[in-house]
Amino acid sequence: MIGSMLKGKCPRCRKANIFCEPNPYVFNKMFLMPEHCDSCGLKFNKEPGFFYGSMYVGYGLSVAYLVAFYVAMVVLLQDFEVETYLLLSIISLLVLTPVIFKLSRSIWLSMFEKYDPKAIENWKEKTKGKEIDNPCIEA
């Protein structure tokens, strides 16, 4: 489960990507997600505003990162100034924001879907092997 969250894979089948562009630093495609999973048919955007909750996850990840960064500075640099910490932590957090954004959406989606080893088979039976249109939408 953790591996699929970190890789941005579908939480139900753990095969297909949940983002149209897996690279978080392609900014013009950062918000694009397929309507559903290509492999198992899981609808990613369950309802309007579904991913608002992922902001809380992103906030938690950001705070955890900043605390870990502070502890690392205390351990590695015995005599550092607060200004140095603020400057370095803010710059590094800005660089990591796209990664945290995608990871928080992946974690949020995984909280509501469990792994189903037969999901791909069930989807193939339901669609009878036909390819279903799956446009990328802003979610």
Secondary structure by P-SEA (a helix, b strand, c coil): caaaaaaccccccccccccccccccccccccccccccccccccccccccccccaaaaaaaaaaaaaaaaaaaaaaacccccaaaaaaaaaaaaaaaaaaaaaaaaaaaaaaccccccaaaaaaaaaacccccbbbbbcc
